[in-house]
Amino acid sequence: MVFDTGVQLGAWMGCDPVYLLGTETTVYGHAYADEYEPPARDNERQGKVQAAAKVARQEFERHGRRLIDLSGPTGTLPLLKGDFLKVVGGL
């Protein structure tokens, strides 16, 4: 869902950077799962999300913009990594 709407909306609005927080996948499974869900259980979906992230990153870079994953060290998206606390000012 994030790559269908959120990333495209950020690009259309001219945002730079666009930050992704807790999106789609982590090494523990879905970032929004209520309980542990092995990524291997959803390999097809994982592959599609990874491919979408790669294309989104390439398009952002082609337009001189950044797409940054704030999911922390468990995030698996092939994007630039950022520090959530630095972005929000250490709340």
N, C-alpha and C positions, 0 to 999 in steps of 0.2 A: 503494500500500500504506500509506503513512504516514497518509493521510486516512481510510483504511478502519479502521485499528486504533490507531495511536499517538496521534493527536489525540483520538479518541473515548475512549481509555483515560485520557488525561490529564484530559479534561473530567470523566469519570465519577469519577475519584479526587479531584477538586476542586483539581487543581494550578493555581497561578497565580503566575507565568506558566508556559506550556508553551513550551519552546524547540525549534525545528526547526533541525537542523544538517545542511547538505549534502543537503537533501531535494529530490527530484524534478527540479527544473529550474534551470539557470543560463543566462546568455547564451551559454555554450559548449555547451549541450545538457544531457543528463542529468548530474546532479552526481556520479553513481557510475559514469559511463562510463570505460572504459579509454583511450579515445582521443576526439579531437574529434568531436562529432556535432552538426551544425547543427540548431537548434531547428526550422527550416523542414521538416526531414525527418520530423518527427513532429508536425505541426500539430494533428491531431485530439487526440492525447494531451495535448499542451501545453494546448490549450483546456480540456480536462476538468480537468486539474490546477489551472489558474488559477481555473476556476469553483468547484471544490471548496474551494480556499483562501479564496476570497471568502466563501462560505457559512460556512465554519468560523470565519473572523474575525468575521462578523456575529453568529454564535451565541455566541462567547466574549464579545464586547462586550455582547451583550444580558444576559449573566449577570455582567457586571462583571469579566470576566477578560481576560487578554492572551495572545495567540498571537504569538510573536516568531520571526522568521527570522534565524538566525545564519549564513546562507550567505555573508555578506560582500557586497561590492559587485556581484558577478556574479549574485546571487540575483534571480529574477524574480517570486517569489510576491508577491501584493498584500497583504502583511502588514507589521506594524511591523518595523523592522530593529533588530538588536542587535549588539553587539560581543562576539565570542566571548571575547577575552582579558579583558575586563572581567567577564564572567559567571563565568569559571573562576578569576579572581583573578590573571591575568597569568602563568600557568604557563610 
